[in-house]
């Protein structure tokens, strides 16, 4: 099962890289409460 775990971490890395590279404006404010 190790090969599957390694493959899943590679997928997670690619998705996280996409999320982390998303540009955000400098004047954005943090939401005090998360409401889905």
C-alpha positions in Angstrom: 0.0 0.0 0.0 3.0 2.3 0.3 3.0 3.1 -3.4 -0.6 4.4 -3.0 0.4 6.5 -0.1 3.3 8.1 -2.0 1.0 8.7 -5.0 -1.6 10.4 -2.7 1.0 12.6 -1.1 2.1 13.7 -4.6 -1.5 14.6 -5.5 -1.8 16.5 -2.2 1.4 18.4 -2.9 0.2 19.5 -6.4 -3.2 20.7 -5.0 -1.5 22.5 -2.1 0.9 24.2 -4.5 -2.0 25.4 -6.5 -3.8 26.8 -3.4 -0.6 28.4 -2.0 0.1 30.1 -5.3 -3.3 31.8 -5.5 -2.8 35.6 -5.3 -4.5 37.4 -2.5 -4.7 41.2 -2.2 -2.7 42.8 0.5 -5.7 44.6 2.1 -7.7 41.4 2.6 -9.2 40.9 6.1 -9.3 37.6 8.1 -12.9 36.4 8.6 -13.6 36.2 12.4 -16.0 33.3 12.0 -16.1 30.5 9.4 -19.6 30.0 8.0 -19.8 27.3 5.3 
